């Protein structure tokens, strides 16, 4: 592997809003993606969950790992890296 391996792959979604369809959820879970259902009725709930996960990642994988964040907004239909 040229760049290493993926050690964690999390996806965050609002299960009550425009959440991930059931067939897509199943495919993601079978691919090893950890789905995090974050209700959107609390302001910035997903943002705070991502920050906590980044901190936990930094504690667990201290050396040699780099976190990468891919973000897709429900209002902006483009992907930011």
C-alpha positions in Angstrom: 0.0 0.0 0.0 1.5 3.2 -1.1 -0.3 5.5 1.4 -1.3 3.1 4.1 -4.6 1.7 5.2 -7.9 3.1 6.4 -8.3 2.5 10.1 -11.6 4.2 10.7 -14.4 5.2 8.3 -17.4 7.0 9.9 -20.5 8.6 8.2 -22.8 11.0 10.0 -26.4 11.5 9.0 -29.7 12.8 10.3 -32.0 9.8 10.5 -35.2 11.9 10.5 -34.3 14.4 7.8 -32.8 13.6 4.4 -31.1 10.6 5.9 -29.4 7.7 4.1 -31.9 5.4 2.3 -32.1 1.8 3.9 -30.4 0.1 0.9 -27.5 2.6 1.0 -27.2 2.2 4.7 -26.9 -1.6 4.3 -24.2 -1.3 1.6 -22.2 1.2 3.7 -22.4 -1.0 6.8 -21.4 -4.1 4.8 -18.4 -2.1 3.5 -17.2 -1.4 7.0 -18.5 2.1 7.4 -19.6 3.1 10.9 -22.9 5.0 10.6 -23.6 7.7 13.2 -27.2 8.8 13.4 -27.2 12.4 14.6 -30.6 14.0 15.1 -30.6 17.5 13.5 -33.0 19.0 16.0 -30.0 20.1 18.2 -27.9 22.8 16.7 -24.4 21.7 15.6 -24.9 18.2 17.0 -23.2 16.5 14.1 -20.3 19.1 14.2 -19.7 18.3 17.9 -19.8 14.5 17.3 -17.2 14.8 14.5 -14.9 16.9 16.8 -15.2 14.3 19.5 -14.4 11.5 17.1 -11.4 13.5 15.7 -10.1 13.9 19.3 -10.6 10.2 20.1 -8.8 9.3 16.8 -5.8 11.5 17.8 -5.6 9.8 21.2 -5.8 6.3 19.8 -3.6 6.7 16.7 -0.9 9.0 17.9 1.8 8.5 15.3 1.7 7.8 11.6 -2.0 8.4 11.0 -3.7 11.4 9.4 -7.4 12.1 9.7 -9.1 13.1 6.5 -12.6 14.7 6.5 -14.9 14.5 3.5 -18.0 16.7 4.0 -21.3 16.9 2.1 -23.8 19.5 3.2 -27.5 18.9 2.8 -27.9 22.4 1.5 -24.8 22.5 -0.7 -24.7 19.6 -3.1 -20.9 19.6 -3.5 -18.3 17.7 -1.6 -15.5 19.6 0.3 -12.2 18.1 1.4 
